[in-house]
Every structure is written in structure tokens, then in C-alpha cells.
Amino acid sequence: MMKNLIPLLFVCTVLFISCNSCSNDSADIVDGTKDGDTADETKVVDVDASLFLTSNGSVTVTTVPCTLSDGTSTDCYQIVANSTPADHEMGPWCPDNISDAADKGGIWLENGEVYDVDGAFIENMANFYNDSTWKMYDANGDIYTTETEDDCANAANPNVGEEYENFCVECLPSYVTDLTQTYLIPITPVKQSTSTDFGGFGPPGMGGNGPSQRGVAFNGVVFDAPAPTDAILGAYTLAPFDDAGGHINLNAGYHYHAATGVSTQLAQDDGHSAMIGYAMDGFGLYAQLDANGEEPTDLDDCRGHSDETRGYHYHVAAPGSNSFINCLNGAYAN
């Protein structure tokens, strides 16, 4: 009789231990997250296509199949936008005369600061840059400004001729009325274990493998690579941005180089920084500062972090930095 009980007791003991082990494993996992992980690290927020300003036809959003940089086959939103933001006027960029106030011109970004391009700024450029070659106005104080589409094309050329030296470069919306841009953004972001540097102009990401664009605003305007300000200034030209941080070239259309708070911002109920668009990997883009005027202190090298409401997301850099985010932590559409 005892011999028969021993195997039975052994089986019961094993089952008891196994059940306890199962129970403990289950207790360690809540909503797919093990103890030690945080919910904000695993939360993934899909792109919300309804946030884009599509009502006036300047932006269209459709779903298309796509392949991401990590080989993932998925669906993306295809965003097609013209060069006319629905939520604000474009310009002005160049003032007419050195007597003009700030409302007659745009802004310039230098050493992390934002400067009004008013008449006084133009008049003072020789002192500002400690270079007597700068004099962008005539004896009447009228500022030399590009006036035609050909002027725009020639003055924005990397090999700009001396005839445009000391010109304020102002490319107008009427030059790009037929231009559209198309962007692909994964609907469901896919976080990567390593970041991807951007391609295009300026640090970081010179020669990187990623896209040059940083993201897209809700009005369909792209948050672009840093403006090549050294090349612009090296030709003794100035290509100001408007108060929204944007300007025009004939290939890219209207695009942003700074987030100044003019384009659509979606306030957050918890006082978090307002949302301003999506990065090219599908993670949310948020303003630099929160409702209290403070910047997060735990941003990673790409300027991203996570919280329980928004999951992983980015915060753009200060407007004067000529930058938005430093790299992508998610897979992007090829």
C-alpha cells in the first residue's frame, strides 16, 4: 500500500510546484508587461490620421502597403501635401527698407537664438557678423531682394553668382503652386534597438542612412533638415524664415526649419508639451516645452522619451537651434 502511495505523492508534489510556478509567472505579467518593465516603455500609439488638416484639400491621407527600414512589411499613411499650410499665412521674409519694423520681415536663426529680420537687423549685419562686406541696402535704405522666380532659383543655388551678393532671398508661394510632396509614415511605429542618423544637411546625421526629413506637421508641411546657413551666409545672402519657421525653395516647396508654435499644436490635458506632428518613424512629435515652460530632463540622444499616455515620443529642439530631433529610434518607410 505504501509503495502505491509514494508515486502518487510524488506526482501531486510536482503538480503543486508546477501550479505555483504558473501562478507566479502570471503574477509577473500584467497586460503583456513583466515586472521590472514599465508600461510606458511598451505602450505603442498608432498614428492618428484624423489629426491632419485635410478639410481644405491641401493634405490627403491614404493607407498604402509599405516596407520599413528593418524589413517589416506593414501599412503606412501616405501623406500628400501641397505647399500651402491651412493653418497660417506664409511670409513675410524680407523687409523692404531698413526702417521697417519686425512685422515686415521674418526671422533668422543664429547660435541658438531667434532674431527678427527687421530693417535694423539688415542694417546692422556688418556689425553682427563682424564683416564689412555686408551691406544689403542702397542709399535710400531700400533692401536688395530677389524679385522673380529666376532670381529665387539663382540665388538659392549653392554656386550662387556674385550678382546676388548682399541680396535677401525671398521665394514666393506663387512659384510653387503646382508642387506637391509625398511622405510615408508607418501607422504603427516599430521601435528599434539602435537609432538611425538622418541623411541630408548638417549635424547630426551628415552622411547618415536615414531620411533627411524629420517629420510632418499636421498641416502637411515637412519638418526639414537643418538649413545650410553657412553656405547661405558664405555667399553673402540671407534667406530668412517666416515667423512659423518656414521658407520656400523651388524643389522642396514651403518647409520648416524651426518649430515656433505657429503651426497647429494640440494641447495635452496633463500639461505635457503640445503635440505638433509626427516623426518619419510614426512616433509623435511634441513641442520643446510643457505648459509650465519646462523641457523634459530625461530625453535620449534623439530627443525622445516615454510616458504612460503617449508611449515613446520626441520633443523638438529650441527654435534657434535650426533643428528638430537628432535621429530616429523607430523604423522608417523606405
JORAQUI-V692653 format. One record per helix or strand of 2 or more residues. SS is the DSSP state (a for helix, b for strand). FROM is the first residue (numbers start at 1). LEN is the number of residues. Records with the same first field share a line. If there is no record, write none. Layout:
SS=FROM-LEN / FROM-LEN
This chain:
a=2-27 / 39-4 / 49-3 / 102-3 / 119-5 / 125-4 / 149-7 / 162-3 / 173-4 / 229-6 / 319-3
b=29-2 / 33-2 / 59-10 / 73-10 / 107-4 / 113-4 / 142-2 / 167-2 / 180-7 / 191-7 / 215-3 / 222-2 / 237-2 / 246-4 / 253-4 / 275-5 / 284-3 / 304-4 / 311-5 / 327-4
